[in-house]
Amino acid sequence: MKIDGIKNKSISGKSVKKKTASPQDVSFGSLLEDRLASVDETSPVSAVEAVRAPSPGASSTRLAGLALSEKTIDILAAFSEALENLSLSPEYLQPIVDALEGETTAILDIKEQLEADDPLAELLDRIAAVAFLETEKYRRGDYDSR
């Protein structure tokens, strides 16, 4: 395979310096000196940000929060499927709504244990808001006249 047009092009914006020396005149020491002379200066590193140490029960709390969020999303999906079935009475939805209310309370309890700027706390808050909204719609009677 033959590739043309590469020999005289610059590499990454820098021009390639070519020395015309015979193979006998080139030594490892001279090549190393030439290479070290062309090394650019580096800029100083900015200050390193300290990492917060997690609280003692943080990992178990976070895992419980993730498990509850998954369970609540599954219950919301089941509630959605039940709403699509027009032959089901609103009383059939009552156990699902009760489960959503229980999960919402548990999610809010875990959210209180997390710091306010924790991304998991924000996720739990969003899931709890959706679950609360759906249970309130049911309690208000929005799904009675399906």
N, C-alpha and C positions, 0 to 999 in steps of 0.2 A: 504494500500500500504506500502510495507516494502522496505526501502532503506538501503543497507549495504555498509560498507566501508567508511563512511564519518566521523565517530567519531574521528578517530586518525589522520586525515589529517590536514595540516596547511591551514589556511585561508589567501589568497592573499600573500603568501610568508612569513608570520609570523607564528611562532609556538604558539599554544594556551597553555597558562599556566593553569594548573589545580591544584587547591588546594583541599586538602582533608579535608573538614570541614563539620561538621554536620549541618543540617539545622537550629539548634538552635543557632549556633555560627555565622551564616551569618546575617549581618545587612545591612541596606541600606547604612549607613555611611561608613562601611568598603568596600562595593562594589564600592561606588563612589570614595573613596580614591584610590583603586586599579586601577580604570579606568582612573582617572586623572593622576596618576603616569606614565601611559603608553602612554600619548599623545606625539606625535612627535613634534619637533619644526618646525615652518613654515619658509619658506624663504621670504625675503623681496620682495615686489612688485616692478617691474621695473617702471620707470617713465611713467606717463600717457601722451599720445600724445594729444595735443590740437586739437579740432575739429574746422575747419574753419566755420565762419559764412557765410551763403549764401548771395549773393548780392540781393538787393531789388527785382529786376525783374526776379530772377533766376527761380522761379517755373513756371511762365507763359512762359518764354523763353524755358524751358526744355519741357513743355507740347506741345508747338508749334513745337519744334524740333521732338518730338516723333510722333506727328500727321502727320507732313510733311514726315517723314521717312516711315511711314506706307502707306501714299498715293503714294509716289514714288515707293515703292515696288509693290503696286497694279498696277501702270501704267507699270512698267517693266514686270509684269506678263501678262498684256494685250498685250503688245508689243511682248512678246514671243509667245503668242497664235496667234497673227496676222501673225507673221513670219512663223508659222507652216502651215498656210493656203496658199497653193501655188497659189490659184486662185485669191488672192488679189493683186492688182497692188501696186507698191511702193508709188504711190500718195495717196493711202488709208492710208498708215502709217504716212503721214505727220502730221495730227492732234495729233497723239500719240507722235511723236517726239517733236512737239512743246510743248506739255504738259510736257514731260520729261525735256526739257530745262528750262521751267519756274520753275518747282519744284527744279531743281538742283540749280538755282540761289537763290531761297528762302532758300534752305538748307544751302548754303554757307553763306548767310547773317546771319542766326541763329548761325551757327558754329563760326562766328567771335565774337559773343557776349559771347561765353563760354570761359572758361580758356583752355589753350592748353593741360593740363593734365587731362581734364575731359573725362571720358569714353564715354559720349554722343557725345562729339566733335569728338572722333575717329570713332564712329559709323556713324555719319553724313558724315564724310569725306569719309568713305568707300562707302556709298550709293551714294554720289554725284559722286565719281569716276566711279562707274559702270554705272550710268545714263549718265555721260558725254561720256564714252567710247562707249556706244550704240548709242548715238546721232551722234557721230563723224563717226562711222561705216556707219550709214545711209547716212550722208552728203557726205561721201567719195565714196559711191556707192557700198559698199560691199553687199547690199541686192538687188541690181537691177537684178542680174542674178540668181534668186532663182530657 
